[in-house]
Amino acid sequence: MKNGDVQTASRVTAGVTFAARLAFEDIRHAFGAGVETLRGITLAAEPGEVLCLLGPSGSGKTTLLRVAAGIESQSSGRVLLNDREIAGPSVFLPPEKRSIGLVFQDFALFPHLTILDNVRFGLTALSGDEASREAMIALSRVGLDHYAASYPHVLSGGEQQRVALARALAPRPAVLLMDEPFSGLDSRLKDTVRAETLAILRESRATAIVVTHDAEEAMRMADRIALLKDGELVQVGRAEDLYLAPTNLFVAAFFSELNVFHGRVKAQAVDTPVGKIPVSGSQEGARATVAVRLTGFEVSESEGQIEARILSRRYLGVVELLELAVSGAETPVRARVRAGALSAKARDIWLSLRQSDVLMFETPRESA
């Protein structure tokens, strides 16, 4: 295994010229005369902030990144860098004029160029000596200056990702855009390379916007997360805001596996197969959706609130994944419990609900 995969080499630290605020104002985009891919996005990445654009495939997150980079033109709206319009009704700066760096999903390294030449490729405004010096500083920043004369094929995936990051940082951009930068890495390397990348972003002080479809990755990296669906912003906030106080069931399900139950409010509670859930502020008789995270159950072989029968159990190391038959539930109830909480022979058990893992949403009238 290469050293670059398991440990961080010594790095120099060199800050960018300034950290900028990148703002989107009512951005709309459509391919041809088709359906809009972005529907009025208003969002800002603050100076020095790591902002993650999170969402499923087709939600518009990569398109928004390409609009910021100048690779795509919005149908309407404005993009501003430190309150200066760089794309709008009367202005469209080309990508090379925006002081915005871009790291592609596939790294996009040139196989016929050395690592040093790959990194200095975009430094066309500098003399050859100055470009080499800046490229070496960027390589040192990611701990790979000792590979300057090598070619991309000798590097591991994690090292190639860091070279792509060095190339984007070499011009010292005010904003760095990263499109699913870790998706091509082996799962065992992701945590290490992600942590290294975050440390480099903090040192360089660039404002960064990172696209991902992985909620855990967004929570690990972001100062704030912007969750998109069908070209619209659904919720923006810190990881704990979206996890603890999701605005709707879509947000909740993006951050946790859920058991979902439907019912009506009666005497300030909703009766579900896993217990009576208290409700506040809802009208009597209103339809409600109750979501219970898989971690929301305590299990016992002797006592609890709800009887259940184990249909299947899968050992996952620290936890076990259970499928349970519960009276009144149309589909099996799923639970993640601490491994060893139940004996090997357990079949009929008791459940107790952990209220902190219960979420309540009003059911929209149109789906009632």
Protein Blocks (a to p, Z undefined) as FASTA:
>chain_A
ZZklmoccdddddddfbdcddddehiacdehjbdcfbghiacdddehiacdddddehilm
mmmmmmmnopaccfbdcddeehiafbdfkbccdfklnopacddfklopafkbcfklmmmm
mmmmbcfklmmmmmmmmmmmnopmmmmmmcfklpcfklmmmmmmmmmmmnopabdcdehk
llmpcfklmmmmmmmmmmmmmmnopacddddfbfklmmmmpmbdcddeehiafbgcdfkl
mmmmcfbfklmmmmoccdddddddeehiacdfkbccddehiaehiacdddddfklpccdf
kbcjbdcddfbdcdehjaccdddddehiabdcdddddehkacfklmbdcddddfklcccd
dddfklZZ
